[in-house]
């Protein structure tokens, strides 16, 4: 398994082209599994199941179509994107099991910094439970080709949460999003990266 960490903001189209090229090479055995950590400038992306009415402010940021699962979401500075190019042939070829494993990795990573989070049967992603409401802190959107995963998940470290106002993220109320900083934890991005990478290696390198 290789790890790639981008030091500056990536162009969305370039990163998708790179990822798809890497996956195609993996299919023919020319590349190892790759975990890529990156950030984007402020954009909205939407998958094939998105509803037009969930785009509330179409001129706020660039709006980009994507092949991943999921609906409208926001990406921007302060949000860690983790792309997972992983061969799941040795993981029972079970897509659902793999996605649950990714959700578990996020939950365990957050627990290590003092945040209790959970997944939800009705909505993809990871949430902070505040009694009567769930606040989304991480989104999961995967795609698979020949049993190789790509795309991945995003985790809100300290993005501008106001930027969610232009969409209904994954069909949810745009007030119901949060971040690690919003939950009162100030932490360096490198520490989050180190924890995520360690948990990914522990769960996916077996």
N, C-alpha and C positions, 0 to 999 in steps of 0.2 A: 504494500500500500504506500502510495506517495502522497505527500502533503504539499499543497501550494497555497501561499498566502500573498494576496495582492497588497501592495503598500499604498496604492493610490486608487481613486475611483475608476471603475471599469465602464467601458461602453457596453450597453446591454447587447446589442446585435453582435459585436465582436466576441463577447464572452459566450453567447449561445453557439456561434459558429465554432469556436474552439472546443466547447463541450461536446457538440455533436460529432466533430472530427475525432476527438479522443475516444468517444464511445464506439464509433465505427472501427477504429484501430483495435479496440479491445475485443470486438467481435471476432476479428481475425487473429487474435493472440499476439498483437504487436505492442500492447501497452498494458501496464499494471492498473489496478484500481487506483483512483485518484480522488482525494478530498480537497476541494478548493474553497478557501475562505476569502470573501471579497465584500466590497460595498459598491453601491451605485449612487449616482446623483439622483435627485428626486424625480421619480417616474411612477406612473400607474401601469400595471400589467394586468392582463385578463386572459383567462383560459377559455376553452370552448364551451363551458357550461355557464358562462357569465350572462347576466341579464342587463340589457341596455339601461334600464331605469336605475341600476346601481351606480352608474357613473353620473354623479351629481354636478360636477364642475369640469367639463371636458377640456377647458382651456387652462386649467390650473397648472398642469405638468404634461409632458409628453405621455401619450397613451399608446401602449405597445401590446400587440397580440402575442400570445405565447402558446406553446403546445403543451405546457404542463397541466396537471390537474388543478382544480380550484377555480375561483372566480376572480373578481377584482381585488387587487391588493396594492399596497404602497410599498415602494422601496426607496431608500434614501440614506444619507449620511447618518451614522449612529445606529444603523441596523446591520447586524452581521448576517450575510448570506453564506450558507454552507451548501455547496453543490457536491453531490455524492454520486460519483461514477463507480459503481460497485457491481461486480458479477455475483448475482444471487443464485446461480445454478447449484451451489453447494448449500444453499439455505432452503432446501425443499421446494425451490421454485414457487414460493408462496409470497405473493405480492403483499397481501394483507398483513401477514406476519412480519414482513420486512418493515412496512410503514409503522406498525405498532412498536417495533424495535427502535425506530428512529424517534418516535414520540417518547419512548422510555429514556433514550439517551438525553433528550432535552430536559425531561423532568429531573433526572438524576443530576444533570449539570447544574440546574437551578437550585436544587436542594443543597448542593455543596457550597453555595454562596448565601444560604439562609432563606431561600424562597421556596415555599411549598406550592407546587403547580400540579395540574391534572389535565388529562385528555377528556374528550367528550364524545359520546356516542352519536350525537346529532350534528356535530360540526367538526371538521378537520382542524387540527391545531392544538395548541397548549394554552391553558387558561389559568388565571389566578382567581380563586373562588373567594368572593367577598360577601358571603352570606346569601343575599337575595339575587346577586348578579355575578356573572362570569366575565372577566376582562381578559381579552386575548393578548398574549405576550409573544407568541411564536406561531408562524404559519407553516404548514407542510404542503408542498405541491410536487408530486413525483411523476415521472414518466419512465416507461420501460421499453427496451428494445432488445430482442433476443436474450431476455433475462438479464439485461444489464440496466441498472437504474441510472437516471440522470435527473437534472434539476435537484431539488432538495428541500431545505427549510430556511426560514429567516427568523432571527431572534432580535427583538427590540432591546437594545442596550440603552441608548439615550437619543433616539431620533426625536424630531419635532412632531409630537403627536397631533398637533393642529393640522398637519398635512394629510391626515386621514379624512378630513372634513369634506374633501372633494369626491369621496366614494362611500358606498356601503360595503366595507371590507368583508368579502366572502358572504355577502348578503346580510351582514349584521349591522346593528346600530354603530355608527362611527364614534360614539362616545365610549363604547365598550372595548377600548384598546388601552394597553398599558405598556410599561417598559421597566427594566431593572431599576433605572434611576427614579422613575415615578413611584416605584414601590419602596423608595427610601434607601436604596443600596447604591453607593458610589464606588465604582470599581473600574480598574483599567481594562481596556479592551484586550490587552495581551493576556491578562489573567483569565478572562472568559475564553479566549482562543485556546489557551493551554488546557483548560478544563474540558472544553468540547473535544479537542483532539484526543485527549487521554481517554475520555469515555467512548469516543468512536472507535479507537484502536482496541479498547477492552471488549467491545461488543461485536465488532465487525472483522477483527483479525483472527477469529477462532477458526 
